Amino acid sequence: MPPTPLATGDYLLVLPEDVKQAVGGAFYGVVMSMTRSSARAKSVTTTLPGTYTLALRVA
């Protein structure tokens, strides 16, 4: 079964290797916008606030 694609408003667990910039650990975020190659997610945790760009993997 293929993975379910992300959509704006989805919540996800973001791992450090998924983020283009350096982060101190994993965090939960909500998808704010999508392109073919990346997604922008806003952190919903207080430990790593901000908006981050995620590289999308193509299988």
N, C-alpha and C positions, 0 to 999 in steps of 0.2 A: 504494500500500500504506500503510495507516494506521500510525502509530508504535506500538510495543509499550508497553503501560501499565507503569508502575513497580509493583514489588512489594517488600514488606519483605525486606531482605537483598540487594537489587540494589545493584551498585556503579555509580557514575555520575560524570561530570566535571561539577562545579558551576562555573558561570560567575558573575562578580560580579553581573550583571543578574538572575540567577535567585534571589538571596538577598534576603530582606526587610531585613536589616541590612547595614551597610557592611562590606565585606571588602577586603583588599588585593590580591586576585587570584584566579585560578581554583584549584580544588583537587579532589582525588578524595574521594568520600564514600560511605558505605553508608546505604541507606534504613532508618531505624529505625521509622517509623510513617507512616501515610497518613490523610488525610481527603479529602473531596470537593474542597476548594480548596487544600490545601497538603500538603506532605510534610516530615518532619523527617529530616535527614541528619546523620550524625556524620562529621566529617572523619577520614580515615585518613592524613593527612599531619602532619608535625611542624611545618610552617611556619604553619598556621592551625588549631590544635587547637580542638575544641569541637563543639557541636551547633547546627545552623542550620535555620531554617524557610525552605522553598522555596515560592514561589507556583507553583501548577500552571496551565498555560495550557490554555484550552478552545478548541478549533478550531471 
